[in-house]
Amino acid sequence: MNILVLGSGGREHAFAWKIAQSPLCNALYVAPGNSGTANVATNVNIGVTDFEAIKELVLEKEIEMVVVGPEDPLVQGVHDFFLNDDAIKHVSVIGPQKVAAELEGSKEFAKEFLYRHNIPTAAYESFTAETVENGYAFLETLKAPYVLKADGLAAGKGVVILNDLDEAKAELKSMLVDAKFGQASTKVVIEEFLDGIELSCFVLTDGENYKILPTAKDYKRIGEGDTGLNTGGMGAVSPVPFATDEFLNKIEERIVKPTIEGFKKDKLPYVGFVFIGLIKVEGDDPKVIEYNVRMGDPETEVVLPRLKNDFVTVLQAMANGTLNEIEIEIDERAATTIMMVSGGYPEAYEKGKEITGLNTIEDSIPFHAGAQLKDGKVVTSGGRVMAITSYGETYQEAIKKSYQSIDKLNFDKMYYRKDIGFDL
């Protein structure tokens, strides 16, 4: 079959890398793609939310399956766009329909879903510019630190955690009244802070059945020791060493099952990946921090390499509603990834820096993210440039391999964290 992957990051390179290994894949396209996807697929310069251009490509190339990488096209209804068009409604789309994508598109929608289905999560309330004074009062009832979340999509930067009450009030005003995140912060969710260690759980669903992929833990902060500004993710480890069988069982019984049942009860049409951001709190209990309606990045770069199944077979089962007929096989080895980023990221950074040493990498898989081909050279084109993934018998061994590979790579002002896995 001919397959199209939407997106241009490390997650999409990992998707393309895995799909290209399948004998069931005839031709593979990525829109818009990057320098890494160009090695395993045909890149097509189309934006992920340009639905009309995507339709033209699908018809021209006789594409039978579209795998959606990022959240934007899902929240804007790309799946519905296909279903509502007779010319392309036969095409399988991997990703939830618009109403279900609100689980990521709106923090308030997600919190209401969690409460409605008795899924463990932090206490919260929502506020708008009109009710900002109530927001100040609610903050006064909480203990520090204070968690403020822009309700809409803010490219992973809409969550602020502050220790000082006055700072939290000022931030709330900045988000609601001064529109710090534009449309995304016309509503803000304030949550109680949960103290614990975070991890990510990835679930595949065909709307009826589900399968759980390996857990992963990512590192969001730019600085070592988890300090500094939030980023899209600086590295990841899979499996998560502290996730015992007993703990994983709690995740499945208390969170995954009620989530999938909740989709059915609320009639949320969901075929795709469910990313559940979790925190392990005191008493070894998992609670939900957030839902994402797609795979995480850089977690995909450690989860997919551990999947032994033919990925296209799995995707077809999701599209056909036959996920219950598949046994997910997982590589016992650990996988880790370290993200190389542009100097200055997540704030202002320069692009167009040539990346050298890629042809010398032997023990790792470089998943390209913010990198493009220009005049035959691979150059930086984004903040998070490349994820260097390695296998190992232990996560420590895998991390060591990734760092050894990074030593062979170079671009101007290259930065990466040297402490991924430090807290395990």
Sequence and secondary structure as in RCSB ss.txt:
>XXXX:A:sequence
MNILVLGSGGREHAFAWKIAQSPLCNALYVAPGNSGTANVATNVNIGVTDFEAIKELVLEKEIEMVVVGPEDPLV
QGVHDFFLNDDAIKHVSVIGPQKVAAELEGSKEFAKEFLYRHNIPTAAYESFTAETVENGYAFLETLKAPYVLKA
DGLAAGKGVVILNDLDEAKAELKSMLVDAKFGQASTKVVIEEFLDGIELSCFVLTDGENYKILPTAKDYKRIGEG
DTGLNTGGMGAVSPVPFATDEFLNKIEERIVKPTIEGFKKDKLPYVGFVFIGLIKVEGDDPKVIEYNVRMGDPET
EVVLPRLKNDFVTVLQAMANGTLNEIEIEIDERAATTIMMVSGGYPEAYEKGKEITGLNTIEDSIPFHAGAQLKD
GKVVTSGGRVMAITSYGETYQEAIKKSYQSIDKLNFDKMYYRKDIGFDL
>XXXX:A:secstr
 EEEEEE SHHHHHHHHHHHT TT SEEEEEE  TTGGGTSEE    TT HHHHHHHHHHTT  EEEE SSHHHH
TTHHHHHHT TTTTTSEEES  HHHHHHHH HHHHHHHHHHTT  B  EEEEEGGGHHHHHHHHHHS SSEEEEE
SS  TT  EEEES HHHHHHHHHHHHTS TTGGGGSEEEEE    EEEEEEEEEE SS EEE   BEE  EEETT
TEEEE S SEEEES TT  HHHHHHHIIIIIHHHHHHHHHTT    EEEEEEEEEETTTEEEEEEEESS  TTTH
HHHGGGB S HHHHHHHHHHT GGG    B SSEEEEEEEE TTTTSS     B B GGG  SSEEEESSEEEET
TEEEE SSEEEEEEEEESSHHHHHHHHHHHHTT B TT B  S TTTT 
